[in-house]
């Protein structure tokens, strides 16, 4: 038997995907992190027009210039960043952007700080680069917001990078400006890289998003269209950073994918430059659902802190593995928090990216669980 590469030994398949594959048609799925909305109507038309015009060939490696210009304008308007088109790579989703950052800048002997609990791909990307993932504990008493003190305690001479994620998957937390700035100052002072995963930036309710790239040159911003514009299947994202870093990352992107899908780039351009009414409608609906799921989860006894962004709650429960199984028997799919890091082992993740009516029924079913 031919053995796989040793680097795969520590990599496990996603617990989220395992729950996603449960096909009980009567179960309400609160496990998957995908907007239950269609892509905006104007982006559908853009895809159709591009297809009819034969826009189905390779594009420049970094992406079409029109899209990179639109991204540049967006970063200036929303994040106060001055980023040229040469400092942007359009990628196959935010996931590819994260992967090529890890392959481009992490190596054996490096320590990479990752939020814990945090998005499950971060640890895998770090380990696939043969560097070491160092968890930064994100505490419930801080409403799962990363604090500068937690980062500072983990920094040493081997620290190469820190991955930030605000708004957060799985917790829904939005970092405070003071911590974003202070952590950015640490990156400058200790000369490490911040990789800022800002994919949920537009799905935010009672707070404001701040990018570390506003406060330090040692930052790469990662964003995309999967969450804000419900384009998960189109696999389109981007990264932005200092030109010297981007040119190195282009080497990985070029030989990994050559370029992002041409039709998806056309859709992304239209999403950024066209009307934003469908995005605003979606975010308002997510806020309505957030209010419901927070209220009901607390009423049924789940220890749920406030959330200000994304579309998740991350309550603490007694015996999460047992709770997930009992929830499944009650007809509700949830995800054990252990899949998001060692400090998530006492939690479950619930996604409210489903209808208001489904959430009402799901919470009624969860209320029947006896622990």
N, C-alpha and C positions, 0 to 999 in steps of 0.2 A: 504493500500500500504506500502510495506517495504521500508523504507528510506535508501538511500545510506549513507556511512560514511560522516560525516561533512567535512572531509579533502578534499572531492571531489568538494565542493561547488564552490571553486574559480578556478577550473581547466576547461579550455575550450579545445575543440578539435582543432587540428592544422589548421590554415588558409591555410597553404601550402597543406595539404591533401584535404581540401575543393576544392581548385583550381585544384588539381590533378584529382578529380573526375569529372571535366567538360569533357565531352566526344565528343565535336564537332570535327569530324574527319578532318575538314578543318582548325582548329585552330593550330597555331604553339605554342608549350608549352615552354615558358621561365620561368616556375614556379617551376619545380622540380629539386632538387639537387641530381642528380644521373648521373654518367658518362654514355654516350651513347656508350660505348665500351663493348665488350665481355670480360669475364675473360681470362687471358693469356692462350694460347694453352697448355703450359706445366702443368698448374694447372688442366685443364680439364682431361688430361691423369692421373694425380695423383688421382683425384676423381674416375675415372673409375677403375684404378688399385686397389685402396683401397676397392672399392665396391666388385670387383671380389675376393679379398682376405678375404672378410668377416669382414672388419674393421668397424663394425656397432654396436658396443657395448659401454657400458660406458667406459670413460677414467678416469684417475685421476682427482679429483676435480679441481686442478689447471691447468690441460691440460697436454698433452703428453710431456714428458721430451725433446724430440727432438725439438719440436716447441719452448718450453721455452728456450732452449739453443740457438736456432736461433734468438729469440727475444733479448736475452741477448747480443749476438754478434752484432746485429743491433744497439742496444742502445749505445754500446761502440763505434762502428764505426761512427755512424751518430751524436750522441748527447754527446759524451765524458762522458758517464755514466757507472759506474761499478755496475751492477745489477746482482745478482745471480739468479739462476732458482727458488729459494725459495721465491724470492721477486717479482714474476710475477704470475698473474692469467690470464688465457685465458678465455675470456668472450663471451657472446652471443651478439656480436657487441659492439661498443664503448658506445652505449646507456645503455646496462646493466652495464657496468663499471661505468658510471656516476651515475646510479640509486643506485648501491650498495655503492658507496662512500657517497651519501646523506643519505642512510639508516644507514650506519655504523658510521657516524660521526656528522650528523646534528640532533639537537633536539630542542624542544620547548624552546624559549628564545634566541636561537642563531640567529645572523644576518649573512647572507651569501652575499657577494658582487658578483654581476654578471654584465657582460658587457651589456650595453644598448645603441644602438641596439646590440642584441646578439641572439644566437641560442635559439629558442622558448622553447626547452625542459628544459633549465636551471631553469627557474622560476617554472615550473611545478614540477621538481624533488625536489626543495627546499620546495615548499609548501606541497608536499606529505610527507615530513619528519617533517612537522609541525613547521618548522623554518621560518624565515622572509627573503625574498629576498630584497636586497638593491641594486637598480640600480646604476651603475657607468656610468655616461654619457660619451659616446665616440663621439668626435666632428668631424664634417666634415672638419673644418679648420686644423685638425691634420691628415687628410686623414683616419679618423676613426681608428687610432692607439691608443690603450690605453696608457695613460701617467701616470707616477708615481704620479704626483700631484693630479690627479683625484681620485686615489686610496687612497692616504694619507688622503684626506679630509673626507673620509667615515669611517675611522677606529675608533672604540671605544672599550670599554671594553666587548661588546657583540659580537664583530667580531670573528667568528669561522673559516671562510674560504673565499677564493676568487676563482672564476672560471675564468681561462684564456682560450682564444681560438685564436690561431695564427698559420697559416693563418685563417682568420675569415669567418664564415658564420653568417651574410649575407653580409658583407661589402667587403670581399676580401683583407682586410688590413693585413700586416705582421708587427708585433711589432719590434721596434728597440732594439738592444742588450742592450743599456744603460737603457732602461725602464724595460726590463725583469730582468736585474740584480738588479736594484734599488728596484723594487717591491719584488723581492726575499729577499733582505736585510730587507725590511719591515716585511715580513713574519717571518723571524728569530727574529727580534727585538721585534715584538709584539706577537709572538708565535701564529700565525694562519696558517692554512693549505692552500696551493695552489693546486687546482685541475686543471691540465693543459691538455686541450682537444687539441690534436695535430693530429687529424684525417686527416687534409689537408696538413700535413707536406711535402709530396712529390710533391704536386701540387703548385709549387712556381716558380717564373720567374726572377724577377730583385732584389731579396733580398736573405737573408740567415735566416734559422730558428734557433732560440735559445730556449732551454728548461730551465725553471726555476729550474728544478732538478739539473742542472749543478752548481747552485749558492746557493741552500739551501737544507737542509735535510727535511724541512717541505713541501714536494711536492710529489704529486702522478701524474704520467704521464699516460695519456690515449691515446691510438692509436688503429689502426685497419687496415683492408684490404678493406673496402667498397669503399673508394674513390681512393686510389692509384692503386688498382688492380681490380676495378670495380666489387667487390664481394658483392654488397649491399644485395642480396638475400641469401647469404650464412651465414649472421649474425655471423661474427667472428671478435673479437677485443681482446684487452688486457689492463691490468693496471699494473703498476710497481711502487714500492715505498719501504720505509723502512719495514723490515721484520715484526716488531711488528704491524705496521698498516695493512699490507697485511694479517696477520693471523686473525685479527679481521674482515676484509672485507670478508675473506673466509667463515665466518659463514653465511653471507647473501647470498653469491653466492651458497654455498652448498645446502641451503634449498630452494633457489629460482630456480636454474636450474640444480643442481648436477654437470653438466659439459657442455662445449660447444659441438656442434655437431662433432662427430668423423671425418666425411668426410670433413667438413669445416676445421678442424684442419690440415688434410692431405694437403688440398689445400693451406692453409696459409703457411705451412712449405715449400712447393714447391715454392710458390710465393717469399718467402724471400731468399731461397737458390739457386733458379734457375736463368736463364738469365733475365736481366732487360730491354731488348730491347723494349718489348711492353709497359712497363711503360714509358720509355723515349720517345717513339713515341707518346703516349697519351699526355704527358705533353707538348711536342713541338706543338702538334695540339691545345691544350688548349691555349697556348700562342698566336698562330696565331689568334684564335677566340677572345681572349682578346683584341688584338690590333684592330681588326675589330669593336667589340662592343663599345670599348671606343671611337674610332674615330666617328662612326656613331651616337652614343648617344649624343655626344657633338654637332655634326652637326645639329641634329634635335632639339636642345635647352634644353637637359636635363643637369642638374647640376651634373656632374659625376666626382668625384675625382679619382685619380690614384688608381689602384689595383695591388698588387704584388703576389697574391696567390689565391687559391681556384678557383671556376669558377662562381663567382657572381659579379655584379655591384649593387650599392645601391644609385641610383641618387635621388636627391630631385626634387619633382614636385609640381605644384600647384594643390591642392585638390586631393590627392592620390586615395581616394575611387572612385571619378568620373573618374580619369584617368584609373584606372584598368577596370572599366566598359566600357569605350570607347575603350580601347585596346582590350577588349574581342569582342566587336562589329566589330572591325577592323580585328579580327582573330588572336589575340595574347594573350596568357594567361600569366599574370604577378601576382605578389603577393604584397598586400599592406604592407608597412613597419610597420604598427601598430602591426602586429603579432609578431614583433621582439623586442617590448618594447615601453615604452612611448616616448622615444626619437627617435623612428623610424617613428612616425606618419606622418611626412612630406615626406616620401620616398616611393619608390617601390623597390622590389628586382627583378632583371632579372638574370636568369641563362643562361650561354652560354654552358651548357652541352648538346648541340644539334649540328647538322651539320653546317658547315660554310655556306652552301647554305640556310639552314633554318634561320640562323641569318641574312643574307643579306635580305631575303624576309621579315622577321619579322620587321627589322628596316625600311624598305620601307613602310610597313603597319603603323607602329607607326608614321611615318612622316606625315601621312594624318590626324592625330588627331588635332582637334582645341580645345583649352582650353580658 
